[in-house]
Amino acid sequence: DARVTQTPRHKVTEMGQEVTMRCQPILGHNTVFWYRQTMMQGLELLAYFRNRAPLDDSGMPKDRFSAEMPDATLATLKIQPSEPRDSAVYFCASGLVRDGALHADTQYFGPGTRLTVL
Amino acid sequence: AQKVTQAQTEISVVEKEDVTLDCVYETRDTTYYLFWYKQPPSGELVFLIRRNSFDEQNEISGRYSWNFQKSTSSFNFTITASQVVDSAVYFCALSEAGAQGGSEKLVFGKGTKLTVNP
């Protein structure tokens, strides 16, 4: 049963510290998304990658957030320095978009990383 | 701009009742995709269904059914004979076709919290 995995599941840190969240997409999926869920804003897209190349990071605060895909099996989301307003659940999702596809493929979500910045 | 509205913030029903969760969307695209996800108390996001804008057939899967009406830009979700295990937050989401016809970023509604009481 293929799943998206995320680590860590929970992270508590102090303001100013660096936070790195990791995601392993489903094997064979070529698109990886990072979403953030907060009570106030709901679920919102931060960034996404296709074949490891960034396609859209307009939802991400550029000064402190960075997202990368070092290889096809690992996506990272880094916050440096972290702030209390970054406290949220961060979800990674992966999906497969085939060349010339006419139909969308489903995005499968990981369990999320619950981040608390004190 | 794309938008998804789930007007019902919370719904409470008694077990075995039928319940319909409403979803209204806005998009200027002619090709788009609609989704429902379930978020149980454990926090993960579970995929339920995906529809594309060219397929207005209603779908039934066990106790779940979906009514897609382009004329009213709605994609409503009905649970028949609800059970306690159906208690969760349900999200409706919309995505554009994307350059290759595949699903791109999801725009989520705020969610409807369903509580099924025994």
Boltz contact constraints between the chains, C-beta under 6 A:
constraints:
  - contact:
      token1: [A, 42]
      token2: [B, 108]
      max_distance: 6.0
  - contact:
      token1: [A, 42]
      token2: [B, 110]
      max_distance: 6.0
  - contact:
      token1: [A, 43]
      token2: [B, 108]
      max_distance: 6.0
  - contact:
      token1: [A, 45]
      token2: [B, 105]
      max_distance: 6.0
  - contact:
      token1: [A, 97]
      token2: [B, 100]
      max_distance: 6.0
  - contact:
      token1: [A, 97]
      token2: [B, 102]
      max_distance: 6.0
  - contact:
      token1: [A, 101]
      token2: [B, 100]
      max_distance: 6.0
  - contact:
      token1: [A, 101]
      token2: [B, 101]
      max_distance: 6.0
  - contact:
      token1: [A, 101]
      token2: [B, 102]
      max_distance: 6.0
  - contact:
      token1: [A, 102]
      token2: [B, 101]
      max_distance: 6.0
  - contact:
      token1: [A, 103]
      token2: [B, 52]
      max_distance: 6.0
  - contact:
      token1: [A, 104]
      token2: [B, 33]
      max_distance: 6.0
  - contact:
      token1: [A, 104]
      token2: [B, 102]
      max_distance: 6.0
  - contact:
      token1: [A, 104]
      token2: [B, 103]
      max_distance: 6.0
  - contact:
      token1: [A, 105]
      token2: [B, 103]
      max_distance: 6.0
  - contact:
      token1: [A, 106]
      token2: [B, 47]
      max_distance: 6.0
  - contact:
      token1: [A, 106]
      token2: [B, 50]
      max_distance: 6.0
  - contact:
      token1: [A, 109]
      token2: [B, 45]
      max_distance: 6.0
  - contact:
      token1: [A, 111]
      token2: [B, 44]
      max_distance: 6.0
  - contact:
      token1: [A, 112]
      token2: [B, 43]
      max_distance: 6.0
